[in-house]
Amino acid sequence: MSTAEPRSATRLELALAFALACAASLCFADKPVHQDDWAYLRVADLLLRDPLHVFEQTTLYKGSSVDVASGVPHGPVWPLLVALTRAPLFGAHALLAAHALTALLHGLAGLALASLAPRVGARPLTAALLYAWSPIAWVLAGNVMTDVPMVAFLCAALALAARGCQTGSRSALVGAGVLAALAALTRYHGLAVFPLLALAGWVFGAGRLRSFLPLVIGLALVGAYFALTRAWLGRTDAERASSFLLVLARIDVLGCALACVAALGFTALPALPALALGARGAARSACALLGAAAGAWLTFGPAAERGSAAVGLNAWLLGASLIGGAAWLGLALGAALQRRIGVDLLLACWLGGFAIAAIVGVPFGCSRYALPALPALALCMARELHSARFPRLARVLPVAALVLQFLVGALAAEADRRAARVYPEYAAKAQALRRSAWSEGRTWIWGDIDFRWYLEEAGVGRVIASASNEPEAGDRLLKSAVCTSSPDDGSSGDYRLHPELVRRLRVSDEQIFRDRYPVRVHNAYAGAGLYHVDAGILPFAVSEADHDRIQVWEVQDGNALLEAFNGAEKESYAKRVSSRANLRVERYFAGVDEDQHLSLAFTFPGRVTWRDVEIPADGELVFELAEHARLVEYSEPGPGSIARVRVGAEVVFETQLDSRRRAADRGWRAFRVDLARHAGQRVALTFEVGAQPAPPGCPAEAAEYVLVGFGDPQLRSRP
């Protein structure tokens, strides 16, 4: 049975490809501002306000001042288009207008793939919908970022170039050049469209000079823009973007590779049976098998060793994705080896080139950055699904693959919409609290992206700078576990706070956003990292992990004892361990469900003494006490501990802890020590930790390893 393809797509096929892709995006046009949307919306607003000085405008990001020139390292096309949707004409519906614009461009990508598909031996609708409904493209088509627009312009440029080369249409060739320039000036790695246009000129135009007209026009337009920006800014816009990439400290090449291959494989899973049944030719089959073997090595080697590796059902999904993605890359390479110049080489360069770019050229490696390779993958899949090698399945497999792709893509897109709804919901609650419980004191925003966008829009508070110690007692800081680049109290991470402010912060409230929906696309607890590989390798995971955990940190008066820590006398009892290494003030981790109090922390036996401490009238010492959770979590050997408090030489408090062996000793325990009989005296106040006798079998080097924290110790008059 023959499966010969038509030479061009019908108007009905083109219309359906555009309409179905556009409709898929419009289904999620009500998604709130999410992830990096806020950056493009902010730049669009600045363009409307002061277009001639947009690059000099600044804002805070991760607590530091950043200008538009370094904060948005992409071309001008998308911010300019989004600025049109922010015009007064659209009023309160500006975000909906921006989503509609993205939907139209997603439809354009579907239309372009349907037009290009017959020219590479694939079915139009199959190719268009395998891309448009993929779990990566569909999710991103509901956002207002540059990913989908750049891919749409790139696909349209190649489709028009192929049409112009084969039909001789000069308008198509000119249009292809303009669209190529738009792709390059939307995201700068869209500059890869130009070598693809050169290759398309050889493949579809037999090397005729007019076939390279899109390449010449596109390069001329981009070159003119770079010349203009050099005259305006003193450097080309591409230099601005490359400077941004060069200052980044680290590119996680392994993470990028795993995320990119998993993204390709996850998109291609519905067509995996076609790869097994339809690969034709020794080179294609051998390369596909080699790719599958490489994917298996990634699964059981590097992927299994990463902290964000998936578990349970998601581990099987990860393995299938890595094996399948590497196999499809191998198939494309094998097909290209069969012909020096041809559509196989074009698809291999398109798929492999953007995969390599996502691995070595993008510093935030994640599934999202594999998007430009997905159209080429969709074309490869569409060809294999209709392969003549299995004629009886040629009609069944494409339908089954499209149905599965639709289901997975819809699940992922809905998961992202649910995650995005968290922040406008919380902002509305915070706005109401400003008029009641939070009417006194100021509110500060400690976080970025959509969390920050909605709180600022609601007028809840100001974004806090890392260097600021301005918050006063009674103020509060709002922090998101997902959108704040600091894993704790601000003493570490990318969004650190002023050290003096850190010492005055206490968690007063926490709201957890739970959802029984069984899918997550970006969640560190689920191992899914569509937007950043640090959250996980998979673009999609089966999970009911919390969407976010938003905390309220209250600013309190400082802790007099801990603030005077540097002036206290310190002594370490452990051999070969200095007091500096043994004794610290830090947030103490007593357990997963325990608050992290600012604590006087001991790693080995020792003591800290404050001299000339005045005991207040009717005074008492209050504190919490715990051993560190790692003693239990990591089964670290060692003895139990003895905690004491002395006033002068007198022991006024003593207790024993052994969380390794007694569950009752795990977590914080609150204590009060009555010091009323010392009221009005100036005394030496000592906190001391000793070790109990080492248990049988305890290694000698662990015989004094105790890990004890006195949480938030305070001298006060009894209430």
C-alpha positions in Angstrom: 0.0 0.0 0.0 1.5 3.3 -1.0 1.6 6.3 1.3 2.8 8.9 -1.2 2.2 12.4 0.0 0.6 15.3 -1.9 3.0 17.9 -3.2 1.3 20.7 -1.2 -1.2 20.9 1.6 -4.8 21.8 0.8 -6.4 25.0 1.9 -8.6 22.9 4.3 -5.6 21.3 5.9 -3.9 24.7 6.3 -7.0 26.2 7.8 -7.5 23.3 10.2 -3.8 23.4 11.2 -4.0 27.1 12.0 -7.4 26.9 13.7 -6.7 23.9 15.9 -3.3 25.2 17.1 -4.8 28.7 17.7 -7.8 27.2 19.6 -5.5 25.1 21.8 -3.7 28.2 23.0 -7.0 30.2 23.4 -8.4 27.6 25.7 -5.9 28.8 28.3 -6.1 32.5 27.5 -7.4 33.2 31.0 -4.1 32.0 32.5 -2.7 34.7 34.9 0.7 36.3 34.5 3.2 33.4 35.0 6.9 32.9 35.2 8.8 35.3 33.0 5.7 37.0 31.6 6.1 39.8 34.1 9.5 40.8 32.5 8.0 41.3 29.1 4.9 43.0 30.4 7.1 45.4 32.4 9.3 46.2 29.4 6.2 46.7 27.3 4.9 49.2 29.8 8.3 51.0 29.8 8.2 51.2 26.0 4.9 53.0 26.2 6.1 55.3 28.9 9.5 56.3 27.6 10.6 54.4 24.4 13.8 56.3 23.8 15.3 55.4 27.2 13.9 52.0 27.7 17.3 50.3 28.1 18.3 52.6 31.0 15.1 51.8 33.1 15.9 49.8 36.2 14.0 47.5 38.6 15.0 45.1 41.4 15.5 41.5 40.6 16.7 39.0 43.2 17.2 42.0 45.4 19.6 43.8 43.1 19.1 46.7 40.7 19.1 45.5 37.1 18.4 47.6 33.9 16.4 46.4 30.9 19.6 46.2 28.8 21.0 43.4 31.0 17.8 41.9 32.3 16.0 41.1 29.1 18.7 39.7 26.7 16.5 39.3 23.7 15.6 41.3 20.6 13.0 44.0 20.4 10.3 42.4 18.4 8.3 40.7 21.1 8.3 43.6 23.6 7.2 45.9 20.8 4.3 43.6 19.9 3.3 43.1 23.6 3.4 46.9 24.0 0.6 47.1 21.4 -1.6 45.0 23.6 -0.9 47.3 26.6 -2.3 50.3 24.7 -5.3 52.1 26.3 -7.5 50.5 23.6 -7.5 47.2 25.5 -7.9 48.6 29.0 -8.4 45.9 31.6 -8.2 43.2 28.9 -4.6 43.9 28.1 -3.4 40.5 29.3 -6.1 38.7 27.3 -5.0 40.6 24.2 -1.4 39.5 24.8 -2.6 35.9 25.1 -4.6 36.3 21.9 -1.5 37.5 20.2 0.5 34.4 21.4 -2.4 32.2 20.2 -2.3 33.7 16.7 1.4 33.0 16.5 1.0 29.5 17.8 -1.6 29.1 15.0 1.0 30.5 12.6 3.5 27.8 13.6 0.8 25.1 13.0 0.0 26.6 9.6 3.7 26.8 8.6 4.3 23.2 9.6 1.3 22.1 7.6 2.6 23.9 4.6 6.2 22.5 5.0 5.2 18.9 5.9 4.4 17.6 2.4 7.7 19.0 1.1 9.6 16.8 3.5 7.4 13.8 3.0 5.0 14.2 6.0 1.3 14.6 6.4 0.3 18.3 7.1 -2.2 18.0 10.0 -0.2 15.2 11.7 3.0 17.3 11.7 1.2 20.5 12.8 -0.7 19.0 15.7 2.1 16.9 17.0 3.9 20.1 17.6 1.0 22.4 18.6 -0.4 19.8 21.1 3.0 18.8 22.6 3.2 19.2 26.4 5.9 21.8 26.0 4.6 23.9 23.1 1.0 23.9 24.5 2.1 25.0 27.9 4.2 27.9 26.6 1.5 28.9 24.2 -0.5 30.0 27.2 2.3 32.4 28.4 3.5 35.8 27.2 7.2 34.9 26.6 9.4 34.9 23.5 9.6 31.1 23.0 6.4 30.5 21.0 6.7 33.7 18.8 10.3 33.0 17.8 9.5 29.4 16.8 6.4 30.6 14.9 8.5 33.1 12.9 11.2 30.5 12.2 8.7 27.9 11.0 6.9 30.4 8.8 10.2 31.6 7.3 11.3 28.1 6.4 7.8 27.2 5.0 7.7 30.3 2.8 11.2 29.8 1.7 10.4 26.2 0.6 7.3 27.4 -1.2 9.1 30.2 -2.9 12.0 28.0 -4.0 9.6 25.4 -5.5 7.1 27.8 -7.1 9.3 30.7 -8.0 7.2 33.1 -6.0 9.3 36.2 -5.3 6.8 37.5 -2.7 7.2 34.2 -0.8 10.9 34.5 -0.8 10.8 38.1 0.3 8.3 37.2 3.0 10.6 34.4 4.2 13.4 36.9 4.6 11.3 39.3 6.7 10.0 36.4 8.9 13.6 35.2 9.4 14.6 38.6 10.6 11.6 38.6 13.0 12.7 35.2 14.4 16.3 36.4 14.9 15.2 39.6 16.6 12.7 37.9 18.9 15.2 35.6 20.6 18.8 35.8 19.5 19.3 32.1 19.2 16.7 32.4 16.5 19.7 33.6 14.4 20.1 29.9 13.7 17.3 30.4 11.1 20.0 31.7 8.6 22.0 28.5 8.2 18.7 26.7 7.9 17.6 29.1 5.2 20.9 28.5 3.3 20.4 24.7 3.5 16.8 25.1 2.5 18.0 27.0 -0.6 20.0 24.0 -1.6 17.3 21.4 -0.7 14.3 23.1 -2.2 15.8 25.4 -4.8 18.5 23.2 -6.3 21.1 25.8 -5.4 19.6 28.5 -7.7 20.7 32.0 -6.7 17.2 33.3 -6.2 16.6 30.5 -3.6 19.0 32.4 -1.3 17.0 35.7 -1.5 15.4 35.0 2.0 18.9 34.6 3.5 20.1 37.9 2.0 17.0 39.9 3.0 17.0 38.5 6.5 20.7 39.1 7.1 20.3 42.7 5.7 17.4 43.5 8.0 19.2 42.1 11.1 22.4 43.8 10.1 20.6 47.1 9.7 19.2 46.8 13.2 22.6 46.0 14.7 24.1 49.0 12.9 21.3 51.2 14.3 21.8 50.0 17.9 25.5 50.5 17.6 25.0 54.1 16.5 22.4 54.6 19.3 23.9 52.6 22.2 27.6 52.4 21.2 27.3 48.6 20.8 25.1 46.2 18.9 22.1 44.7 20.6 23.6 41.3 20.1 26.7 42.4 22.1 24.4 43.5 24.9 22.8 40.0 25.0 26.1 38.1 24.8 27.5 40.2 27.6 24.6 39.1 29.8 25.3 35.4 29.0 29.0 35.8 29.7 28.5 37.2 33.3 26.6 34.1 34.3 28.7 32.0 36.7 27.9 28.6 35.5 26.2 26.6 32.7 25.0 23.2 33.8 25.8 21.4 30.6 24.8 18.0 32.0 21.5 19.4 33.3 20.9 21.0 29.9 21.6 17.8 28.1 19.3 15.7 30.3 16.5 18.3 30.2 16.7 18.7 26.4 16.8 15.0 25.6 14.0 14.3 28.0 11.9 17.1 26.5 12.4 15.7 23.0 11.6 12.2 24.2 8.5 13.2 26.1 7.2 15.0 23.0 8.0 12.0 20.9 6.6 9.3 23.2 3.3 9.0 21.3 5.1 8.2 18.1 7.7 5.8 19.6 5.9 2.7 18.2 6.4 4.2 14.7 10.1 4.5 15.4 10.3 0.8 16.4 8.2 -0.4 13.5 9.1 2.0 10.7 12.8 2.8 10.6 14.0 2.1 7.1 17.6 1.6 6.2 20.6 0.2 8.0 22.1 3.6 8.9 18.8 4.9 10.3 18.1 1.8 12.3 21.7 1.6 13.7 21.8 5.2 14.7 18.4 4.9 16.4 19.6 1.9 18.4 22.8 3.7 19.3 20.7 6.7 20.4 18.5 4.5 22.5 21.6 3.0 24.1 22.9 6.4 24.9 19.5 7.3 26.4 19.6 4.2 28.6 23.1 5.2 29.8 21.8 8.7 30.7 18.9 7.2 32.6 20.9 4.8 34.8 24.0 7.0 35.0 23.9 10.8 35.2 20.1 11.2 35.6 20.0 8.7 38.5 22.8 10.6 40.3 21.2 14.0 40.2 19.3 15.3 43.2 16.3 16.2 41.0 16.0 12.7 39.6 12.4 11.4 39.4 11.1 8.6 41.5 8.2 6.1 41.2 6.1 6.3 38.1 8.0 9.4 37.1 11.3 7.5 37.0 9.8 5.3 34.3 8.6 8.4 32.4 12.1 9.8 32.7 13.7 6.7 31.4 11.3 6.4 28.5 11.8 10.1 27.7 15.6 9.9 27.7 15.7 6.7 25.7 13.1 7.9 23.2 14.6 11.3 22.8 18.1 10.0 22.2 16.7 7.4 19.7 14.8 10.1 17.7 18.0 12.2 17.6 19.9 9.1 16.4 17.2 8.4 13.7 17.5 12.0 12.4 21.3 11.7 12.2 21.1 8.3 10.5 18.7 9.6 7.9 21.0 12.6 7.2 23.9 10.2 6.7 22.1 8.6 3.8 22.0 11.8 1.8 24.6 14.6 1.6 22.0 17.2 0.6 18.3 16.7 1.2 15.3 17.1 3.5 16.8 14.5 5.9 19.9 16.7 6.3 17.7 19.8 6.8 15.7 18.1 9.5 18.8 16.7 11.2 20.4 20.1 11.3 17.2 21.7 12.5 16.6 19.1 15.2 20.2 18.5 16.2 21.3 22.1 15.9 18.8 23.5 18.3 19.3 20.5 20.6 23.0 21.3 20.8 22.2 25.0 21.3 19.9 24.2 24.2 22.6 22.0 25.8 25.7 24.3 25.5 24.4 27.8 24.8 21.5 28.3 27.2 22.6 28.9 30.8 19.3 28.0 32.4 19.0 24.5 30.9 15.5 23.3 31.0 12.8 21.6 28.9 11.5 25.0 27.7 14.6 25.7 25.7 14.2 22.5 23.5 11.1 24.1 22.0 12.8 25.3 18.7 13.8 21.7 18.0 10.3 20.4 18.4 8.9 21.4 14.9 11.7 19.4 13.3 10.9 16.5 15.6 7.2 16.7 14.7 8.1 16.5 11.0 10.2 13.5 11.6 7.5 11.8 13.7 4.8 12.6 11.1 6.9 10.9 8.4 7.5 7.8 10.5 3.9 7.5 11.5 2.9 7.2 7.8 5.8 4.9 6.9 5.0 2.4 4.1 6.8 -0.3 6.1 3.6 -1.0 8.1 0.7 -0.2 5.8 -2.0 -1.7 8.0 -1.0 0.5 10.9 -0.4 3.6 8.8 -3.9 4.9 9.5 -4.1 3.8 13.2 -0.8 5.0 14.5 -1.2 8.7 13.5 -4.6 8.9 15.1 -3.5 7.2 18.3 -0.4 9.4 18.5 -2.4 12.6 18.1 -5.0 11.5 20.7 -2.3 10.7 23.2 -0.4 13.9 22.4 -3.6 15.9 22.9 -4.3 14.3 26.3 -0.8 14.8 27.6 -0.5 18.4 26.3 -3.9 19.4 27.7 -3.0 17.9 31.1 0.3 19.8 31.2 -1.3 23.1 30.1 -4.0 22.8 32.7 -1.4 22.0 35.4 0.5 25.2 34.5 -2.7 27.3 34.6 -3.5 25.9 38.1 0.0 26.8 39.3 -0.4 30.3 37.9 -3.6 30.9 39.7 -1.9 30.7 43.1 -0.5 34.3 43.0 -3.5 36.4 42.1 -5.4 34.4 44.7 -2.8 35.2 47.4 -2.5 38.8 46.3 -6.3 39.3 46.8 -6.0 37.9 50.3 -3.0 40.0 51.1 -4.8 43.1 49.9 -7.7 42.3 52.2 -5.3 41.8 55.1 -3.7 45.2 54.5 -7.1 46.7 55.5 -7.4 44.6 58.7 -4.7 42.5 60.4 -1.8 44.1 58.5 -3.0 47.7 58.9 -0.1 48.5 61.2 3.5 48.2 59.9 4.7 48.0 56.3 4.6 45.0 54.0 7.6 44.1 51.9 7.7 41.7 48.9 10.5 39.2 49.0 10.4 37.4 45.7 10.1 37.8 41.9 8.2 36.8 38.8 4.4 36.3 39.1 4.4 36.3 42.9 5.8 39.8 42.8 3.7 41.0 39.8 0.3 40.4 41.5 1.4 41.8 44.9 2.7 45.0 43.3 -0.4 45.3 41.1 -2.6 45.0 44.2 -0.5 47.7 46.0 0.3 45.3 48.8 3.9 46.5 49.3 7.3 47.2 48.0 10.0 44.9 46.8 12.9 44.7 49.2 16.5 45.2 48.2 19.1 42.8 49.4 21.2 45.7 50.9 18.2 47.2 52.7 17.9 47.2 56.5 15.0 49.6 56.4 12.2 47.3 57.7 11.3 48.0 61.3 9.8 46.0 64.1 6.2 45.3 63.2 6.8 45.2 59.5 6.4 41.9 57.5 8.1 40.2 54.5 6.1 38.0 52.1 8.2 35.1 50.7 7.4 32.4 48.1 9.1 29.1 48.3 9.0 28.9 44.4 9.5 32.6 43.4 12.1 33.7 46.0 15.7 32.7 45.2 16.6 32.1 48.8 16.0 28.7 50.4 15.9 29.9 54.0 15.8 33.1 56.0 17.8 35.2 53.5 21.2 34.2 54.8 22.0 32.2 51.7 20.8 31.8 48.1 20.6 34.4 45.3 18.2 36.7 47.0 19.9 37.4 50.3 18.9 39.9 52.9 20.8 42.3 55.0 22.5 40.3 57.9 21.0 42.6 60.5 17.6 42.1 59.1 18.0 38.3 59.0 18.6 38.3 62.7 15.3 40.1 63.3 13.1 37.9 61.2 10.6 35.3 62.6 8.1 33.2 60.6 4.6 34.2 61.8 2.4 32.5 59.2 2.5 30.1 56.3 0.0 29.3 53.6 0.4 26.1 51.6 -1.3 25.9 48.2 -2.4 22.3 47.7 -4.2 20.8 44.7 -5.4 17.3 44.0 -4.8 17.7 40.3 -2.4 14.9 39.4 0.1 16.7 37.2 2.9 19.2 37.7 5.0 20.8 35.0 7.4 22.8 37.2 7.8 21.6 40.8 11.0 20.6 42.6 9.2 18.1 44.8 7.8 16.4 41.7 11.1 16.5 39.7 9.5 18.5 36.9 11.5 21.5 35.6 9.8 22.9 32.5 11.1 26.4 33.4 14.4 25.6 35.1 16.4 22.4 35.4 17.1 23.0 39.1 13.5 21.9 39.7 13.9 18.7 37.8 14.7 17.0 34.5 11.2 16.1 33.3 8.9 18.7 31.7 5.9 16.9 33.2 5.4 14.7 36.2 2.6 12.8 37.8 2.4 14.4 41.3 0.1 16.2 43.7 3.0 18.2 45.3 2.1 21.6 46.7 2.1 24.4 44.2 3.8 26.8 46.6 4.4 27.7 50.2 4.1 31.4 51.0 5.4 32.6 54.3 4.9 35.8 56.3 8.2 36.8 58.1 7.6 39.3 60.8 10.3 41.8 61.7 10.9 41.9 65.4 13.2 43.6 67.8 16.7 42.2 67.7 17.8 39.3 70.0 20.2 41.1 72.4 22.1 37.9 73.3 22.7 36.7 69.7 23.5 40.2 68.5 26.2 40.3 71.1 27.6 36.9 70.0 30.8 38.4 68.5 31.7 39.9 71.9 31.0 36.8 73.9 33.7 34.4 75.2 33.8 31.2 73.3 35.5 27.9 74.2 35.6 24.6 72.3 36.0 21.4 74.4 36.7 19.2 71.4 40.2 18.4 70.4 41.6 20.0 67.3 38.4 22.0 66.7 38.5 25.8 67.1 35.7 27.8 68.7 35.2 29.6 65.4 34.5 26.3 63.7 32.4 24.9 66.5 30.2 27.8 67.6 27.9 29.8 65.3 24.7 31.8 65.1 22.5 30.4 62.4 19.0 29.2 61.5 18.8 25.8 62.9 17.2 22.8 61.1 15.5 20.7 63.7 13.1 18.8 61.4 11.1 19.1 58.2 8.0 20.3 59.9 9.9 22.5 62.5 10.5 26.2 62.4 14.1 27.2 61.8 14.8 29.4 64.7 17.8 31.7 64.8 20.0 29.8 67.2 23.2 29.5 69.1 24.6 26.4 67.4 27.1 23.9 68.7 28.7 21.2 66.6 30.9 19.8 69.3 31.0 20.3 73.1 31.9 23.8 74.2 30.5 26.9 75.8 29.6 30.6 75.1 29.7 33.1 78.0 28.3 36.7 78.0 29.9 38.8 80.7 28.1 41.6 82.6 24.6 40.6 81.6 21.9 42.4 83.7 19.0 40.2 84.8 15.7 42.1 84.6 13.2 42.3 87.4 11.2 39.1 87.8 13.5 37.8 85.0 13.4 34.6 83.1 15.4 33.0 80.3 13.3 31.4 77.5 14.7 29.4 74.6 14.0 26.3 72.6 16.4 23.4 72.4 17.0 20.7 69.7 19.5 18.5 68.1 20.0 18.9 64.4 17.7 16.8 62.2 20.7 15.4 60.2 21.7 13.2 63.1 18.6 11.1 62.4 18.1 11.7 58.7 21.6 10.6 57.9 22.0 8.1 60.8 25.2 9.9 61.8 27.0 8.1 64.7 27.7 9.8 68.0 26.6 10.2 71.6 23.7 12.0 73.1 24.2 15.6 74.4 24.0 17.5 77.6 22.8 21.1 77.5 23.4 23.4 80.4 22.9 27.1 81.3 25.0 28.7 84.1 24.7 31.9 85.9 28.2 32.5 87.2 29.3 29.1 88.4 25.8 27.9 89.3 24.0 25.5 86.9 20.5 26.9 86.6 19.4 24.5 83.8 20.5 21.1 82.6 18.9 18.4 80.4 19.9 15.5 78.2 19.0 14.9 74.5 19.5 11.9 72.4 17.5 12.2 69.2 19.4 9.4 67.5 17.9 6.9 69.9 14.8 8.6 71.4 12.0 9.9 69.2 10.7 12.1 72.0 13.9 14.2 71.8 13.4 15.1 68.1 12.3 18.6 67.2 12.2 21.7 69.3 11.4 21.6 73.0 10.6 24.9 74.8 12.2 25.8 78.2 11.8 28.6 80.7 14.5 29.2 83.4 13.4 31.3 86.4 16.1 33.9 87.2 14.0 36.1 89.5 16.4 35.6 92.5 19.2 37.1 90.3 17.1 40.2 89.4 19.1 43.4 89.2 22.5 41.6 89.2 25.1 41.7 86.5 26.2 38.1 85.9 28.1 35.9 83.6 25.6 33.9 81.5 26.9 30.7 80.0 25.4 28.3 77.5 27.2 25.0 77.5 26.9 21.7 75.6 28.6 18.5 76.6 28.6 14.9 75.3 27.2 11.9 77.0 29.3 8.7 77.1 29.8 7.3 73.6 27.6 4.3 72.9 29.3 0.9 72.1 30.7 0.8 68.6 30.8 4.6 68.2 33.8 5.6 66.0 36.4 7.5 67.9 36.1 10.5 65.5 32.4 10.8 66.3 32.6 10.4 70.1 32.1 14.2 70.6 29.8 14.9 67.6 26.6 16.4 69.2 25.0 19.2 67.0 22.8 21.1 69.5 21.0 24.4 69.0 19.6 26.9 71.5 16.8 28.5 69.6 16.0 32.2 70.0 17.3 32.6 73.6 15.9 35.7 75.3 16.2 37.3 78.7 13.0 39.0 79.7 10.7 39.9 82.6 7.9 37.3 83.1 4.7 38.4 81.4 
